[in-house]
Amino acid sequence: KDPKKALKFFTAAAEAGQPDANCNLGLMYWEGDGVPKDPKKALKFFTAAAEAGQPDANCNLGLMYWEGDGVPKDPKKAL
């Protein structure tokens, strides 16, 4: 496990429009895995991935809204 390498490769893939990479970057920032925890960046990456049809990103966005983590708590939006 090498978070610095993961960040480098996921960033390049996300910039190329790869939805899974956006979702993985979202997870890194949401959990603070190898990067400072930053829910706002996580939201940005999860949203990009979800808009591209990445299903895990939709689930993660729902959890963010359900928990109010980096966004206003909104159970209706979460579902």
MODELLER restraints for C-alpha pairs under 7 A, 6 or more apart:
rsr = mdl.restraints
at = mdl.atoms
rsr.add(forms.Gaussian(group=physical.xy_distance, feature=features.Distance(at['CA:3:A'], at['CA:34:A']), mean=4.84, stdev=0.5))
rsr.add(forms.Gaussian(group=physical.xy_distance, feature=features.Distance(at['CA:4:A'], at['CA:34:A']), mean=6.62, stdev=0.5))
rsr.add(forms.Gaussian(group=physical.xy_distance, feature=features.Distance(at['CA:10:A'], at['CA:21:A']), mean=4.88, stdev=0.5))
rsr.add(forms.Gaussian(group=physical.xy_distance, feature=features.Distance(at['CA:10:A'], at['CA:25:A']), mean=6.37, stdev=0.5))
rsr.add(forms.Gaussian(group=physical.xy_distance, feature=features.Distance(at['CA:13:A'], at['CA:21:A']), mean=5.79, stdev=0.5))
rsr.add(forms.Gaussian(group=physical.xy_distance, feature=features.Distance(at['CA:14:A'], at['CA:21:A']), mean=5.08, stdev=0.5))
rsr.add(forms.Gaussian(group=physical.xy_distance, feature=features.Distance(at['CA:14:A'], at['CA:22:A']), mean=5.10, stdev=0.5))
rsr.add(forms.Gaussian(group=physical.xy_distance, feature=features.Distance(at['CA:19:A'], at['CA:49:A']), mean=4.44, stdev=0.5))
rsr.add(forms.Gaussian(group=physical.xy_distance, feature=features.Distance(at['CA:19:A'], at['CA:52:A']), mean=6.00, stdev=0.5))
rsr.add(forms.Gaussian(group=physical.xy_distance, feature=features.Distance(at['CA:19:A'], at['CA:54:A']), mean=5.92, stdev=0.5))
rsr.add(forms.Gaussian(group=physical.xy_distance, feature=features.Distance(at['CA:20:A'], at['CA:49:A']), mean=6.68, stdev=0.5))
rsr.add(forms.Gaussian(group=physical.xy_distance, feature=features.Distance(at['CA:20:A'], at['CA:54:A']), mean=6.59, stdev=0.5))
rsr.add(forms.Gaussian(group=physical.xy_distance, feature=features.Distance(at['CA:22:A'], at['CA:45:A']), mean=4.91, stdev=0.5))
rsr.add(forms.Gaussian(group=physical.xy_distance, feature=features.Distance(at['CA:22:A'], at['CA:46:A']), mean=6.35, stdev=0.5))
rsr.add(forms.Gaussian(group=physical.xy_distance, feature=features.Distance(at['CA:22:A'], at['CA:48:A']), mean=6.58, stdev=0.5))
rsr.add(forms.Gaussian(group=physical.xy_distance, feature=features.Distance(at['CA:22:A'], at['CA:49:A']), mean=5.30, stdev=0.5))
rsr.add(forms.Gaussian(group=physical.xy_distance, feature=features.Distance(at['CA:23:A'], at['CA:45:A']), mean=6.03, stdev=0.5))
rsr.add(forms.Gaussian(group=physical.xy_distance, feature=features.Distance(at['CA:23:A'], at['CA:46:A']), mean=5.22, stdev=0.5))
rsr.add(forms.Gaussian(group=physical.xy_distance, feature=features.Distance(at['CA:23:A'], at['CA:49:A']), mean=5.54, stdev=0.5))
rsr.add(forms.Gaussian(group=physical.xy_distance, feature=features.Distance(at['CA:23:A'], at['CA:57:A']), mean=5.49, stdev=0.5))
rsr.add(forms.Gaussian(group=physical.xy_distance, feature=features.Distance(at['CA:25:A'], at['CA:45:A']), mean=6.34, stdev=0.5))
rsr.add(forms.Gaussian(group=physical.xy_distance, feature=features.Distance(at['CA:26:A'], at['CA:41:A']), mean=6.84, stdev=0.5))
rsr.add(forms.Gaussian(group=physical.xy_distance, feature=features.Distance(at['CA:26:A'], at['CA:42:A']), mean=3.95, stdev=0.5))
rsr.add(forms.Gaussian(group=physical.xy_distance, feature=features.Distance(at['CA:26:A'], at['CA:43:A']), mean=6.71, stdev=0.5))
rsr.add(forms.Gaussian(group=physical.xy_distance, feature=features.Distance(at['CA:26:A'], at['CA:45:A']), mean=4.86, stdev=0.5))
rsr.add(forms.Gaussian(group=physical.xy_distance, feature=features.Distance(at['CA:26:A'], at['CA:46:A']), mean=5.32, stdev=0.5))
rsr.add(forms.Gaussian(group=physical.xy_distance, feature=features.Distance(at['CA:27:A'], at['CA:42:A']), mean=6.53, stdev=0.5))
rsr.add(forms.Gaussian(group=physical.xy_distance, feature=features.Distance(at['CA:28:A'], at['CA:34:A']), mean=6.82, stdev=0.5))
rsr.add(forms.Gaussian(group=physical.xy_distance, feature=features.Distance(at['CA:28:A'], at['CA:35:A']), mean=6.68, stdev=0.5))
rsr.add(forms.Gaussian(group=physical.xy_distance, feature=features.Distance(at['CA:29:A'], at['CA:35:A']), mean=6.24, stdev=0.5))
rsr.add(forms.Gaussian(group=physical.xy_distance, feature=features.Distance(at['CA:29:A'], at['CA:36:A']), mean=6.63, stdev=0.5))
rsr.add(forms.Gaussian(group=physical.xy_distance, feature=features.Distance(at['CA:29:A'], at['CA:37:A']), mean=5.04, stdev=0.5))
rsr.add(forms.Gaussian(group=physical.xy_distance, feature=features.Distance(at['CA:29:A'], at['CA:38:A']), mean=5.11, stdev=0.5))
rsr.add(forms.Gaussian(group=physical.xy_distance, feature=features.Distance(at['CA:29:A'], at['CA:39:A']), mean=6.37, stdev=0.5))
rsr.add(forms.Gaussian(group=physical.xy_distance, feature=features.Distance(at['CA:29:A'], at['CA:41:A']), mean=6.33, stdev=0.5))
rsr.add(forms.Gaussian(group=physical.xy_distance, feature=features.Distance(at['CA:29:A'], at['CA:42:A']), mean=5.10, stdev=0.5))
rsr.add(forms.Gaussian(group=physical.xy_distance, feature=features.Distance(at['CA:30:A'], at['CA:37:A']), mean=5.74, stdev=0.5))
rsr.add(forms.Gaussian(group=physical.xy_distance, feature=features.Distance(at['CA:30:A'], at['CA:38:A']), mean=5.92, stdev=0.5))
rsr.add(forms.Gaussian(group=physical.xy_distance, feature=features.Distance(at['CA:30:A'], at['CA:39:A']), mean=5.13, stdev=0.5))
rsr.add(forms.Gaussian(group=physical.xy_distance, feature=features.Distance(at['CA:30:A'], at['CA:42:A']), mean=5.14, stdev=0.5))
rsr.add(forms.Gaussian(group=physical.xy_distance, feature=features.Distance(at['CA:31:A'], at['CA:37:A']), mean=5.89, stdev=0.5))
rsr.add(forms.Gaussian(group=physical.xy_distance, feature=features.Distance(at['CA:39:A'], at['CA:69:A']), mean=6.65, stdev=0.5))
rsr.add(forms.Gaussian(group=physical.xy_distance, feature=features.Distance(at['CA:39:A'], at['CA:70:A']), mean=4.70, stdev=0.5))
rsr.add(forms.Gaussian(group=physical.xy_distance, feature=features.Distance(at['CA:40:A'], at['CA:70:A']), mean=5.75, stdev=0.5))
rsr.add(forms.Gaussian(group=physical.xy_distance, feature=features.Distance(at['CA:46:A'], at['CA:57:A']), mean=4.96, stdev=0.5))
rsr.add(forms.Gaussian(group=physical.xy_distance, feature=features.Distance(at['CA:46:A'], at['CA:61:A']), mean=6.40, stdev=0.5))
rsr.add(forms.Gaussian(group=physical.xy_distance, feature=features.Distance(at['CA:49:A'], at['CA:57:A']), mean=5.86, stdev=0.5))
rsr.add(forms.Gaussian(group=physical.xy_distance, feature=features.Distance(at['CA:50:A'], at['CA:57:A']), mean=5.09, stdev=0.5))
rsr.add(forms.Gaussian(group=physical.xy_distance, feature=features.Distance(at['CA:50:A'], at['CA:58:A']), mean=5.23, stdev=0.5))
rsr.add(forms.Gaussian(group=physical.xy_distance, feature=features.Distance(at['CA:62:A'], at['CA:78:A']), mean=3.99, stdev=0.5))
rsr.add(forms.Gaussian(group=physical.xy_distance, feature=features.Distance(at['CA:62:A'], at['CA:79:A']), mean=6.26, stdev=0.5))
rsr.add(forms.Gaussian(group=physical.xy_distance, feature=features.Distance(at['CA:63:A'], at['CA:78:A']), mean=6.49, stdev=0.5))
rsr.add(forms.Gaussian(group=physical.xy_distance, feature=features.Distance(at['CA:64:A'], at['CA:70:A']), mean=6.95, stdev=0.5))
rsr.add(forms.Gaussian(group=physical.xy_distance, feature=features.Distance(at['CA:64:A'], at['CA:71:A']), mean=6.77, stdev=0.5))
rsr.add(forms.Gaussian(group=physical.xy_distance, feature=features.Distance(at['CA:65:A'], at['CA:71:A']), mean=6.16, stdev=0.5))
rsr.add(forms.Gaussian(group=physical.xy_distance, feature=features.Distance(at['CA:65:A'], at['CA:72:A']), mean=6.63, stdev=0.5))
rsr.add(forms.Gaussian(group=physical.xy_distance, feature=features.Distance(at['CA:65:A'], at['CA:73:A']), mean=5.11, stdev=0.5))
rsr.add(forms.Gaussian(group=physical.xy_distance, feature=features.Distance(at['CA:65:A'], at['CA:74:A']), mean=5.22, stdev=0.5))
rsr.add(forms.Gaussian(group=physical.xy_distance, feature=features.Distance(at['CA:65:A'], at['CA:75:A']), mean=6.41, stdev=0.5))
rsr.add(forms.Gaussian(group=physical.xy_distance, feature=features.Distance(at['CA:65:A'], at['CA:77:A']), mean=6.56, stdev=0.5))
rsr.add(forms.Gaussian(group=physical.xy_distance, feature=features.Distance(at['CA:65:A'], at['CA:78:A']), mean=4.94, stdev=0.5))
rsr.add(forms.Gaussian(group=physical.xy_distance, feature=features.Distance(at['CA:66:A'], at['CA:73:A']), mean=5.81, stdev=0.5))
rsr.add(forms.Gaussian(group=physical.xy_distance, feature=features.Distance(at['CA:66:A'], at['CA:74:A']), mean=5.87, stdev=0.5))
rsr.add(forms.Gaussian(group=physical.xy_distance, feature=features.Distance(at['CA:66:A'], at['CA:75:A']), mean=4.98, stdev=0.5))
rsr.add(forms.Gaussian(group=physical.xy_distance, feature=features.Distance(at['CA:66:A'], at['CA:78:A']), mean=5.17, stdev=0.5))
rsr.add(forms.Gaussian(group=physical.xy_distance, feature=features.Distance(at['CA:67:A'], at['CA:73:A']), mean=5.94, stdev=0.5))
rsr.add(forms.Gaussian(group=physical.xy_distance, feature=features.Distance(at['CA:68:A'], at['CA:74:A']), mean=6.91, stdev=0.5))
